[in-house]
């Protein structure tokens, strides 16, 4: 089962990267030259401002619904109350999305 979770995590990471690139194309967002799992998204080292983060979260929610057939909510009180922000890196967001896919 762990292998399946890792594969799904990689699919979500890919979905996040695809979403970022779409936002870049649509809004002119400046992104790092390489987007990897450890790329900082939001916060001191991140490249997203609050509006770009909201746009990414909405795009990711829609992408998860289309790709996995699961409706998730990634921006809520639960996300904001986490000790470590689920928006800090691409992988942190992917892990949080997987958690929500299992619990929503």
N, C-alpha and C positions, 0 to 999 in steps of 0.2 A: 504493500500500500504506500510505503514511503516513496518508492520510485514514481508512483502515479502522482503523488503530491508535488514532487520536485518537477516533474514534467509539466504539471499544471501551473506551478509557480513560474516556470520559464515562459509558458504561454501568456501568463498575465504580464510578466515583464515585457515581452514582445508587444503586447497590446498597449501597454503604457507608452513605450517608445513610439509606436505607430501613432498614438493619439497626440503625443507631443509634436511629432513631425507635421501632423495635420494642422494643429494649432499654429505652428510656425508658419506654414504655408498660408493660412487664412488671416493671421494677424501680424505677421512680420516679427514674431517673437524671436529674440536672440537666444540661441541655445548653444551649449558647449559643443565642440567639434565631434566628440564621441559621447554617445549616450549609453551608459552601462548600468548594471544593477546597483553599483555603489555611487552613481551620480547623485549629488545633492539636488533636491528639488526646491525645497522651501526652507526659509530660515536664513541664518547669517551667511552660509555658504551656497545657498540655493540660487537658482536663476529665475524662479517664478515669483511674480508679485501675487498679491491676493486675488486679483481678477483672473490671472492666468491659471492659478491653482483651482479656482472654482470651475473654470472652463475645462480643465483637465479632468477633474473629478466627475463632472457631468458626462464628458466624452467617455470616460472609463466605465461609468455605470451603464451607459448605453451599449458600449462594446461588450461588456460582460453579458448583458442580457441577450445580445445577438449571438455571441460566440458560444456561450455556455447555457443559455436558456434559463438563467437565474436572475432574479431582480434583487439588487443590493442597494443599500444606502450607505455611501462612504463619507458623507459629511453630516455628522449629527453629534449630539452631546457625548456619545460613547467615544467617538474619534477624538474629540477635543479634550476628553478627560484622561486620555492615555498618558502614562508617565513619559514614554518616548513617542514623539509625534509620528503618526503613520504617514505623514507627508514629508519626512526628512529626506528620504532617498527613494529611488525607483523601487529598490527591493523592499524597503519598509512598506511602501504603498501596496506592492504586490502581495506581501504577507498579510497585510490588513484586509485586502480585498478577498483573499482566500479564506480568511477567518470569517468574514461576513457572508461569503458564499455558503459556508457550512452552517451558519447560525441564523441567517435571515429567512 
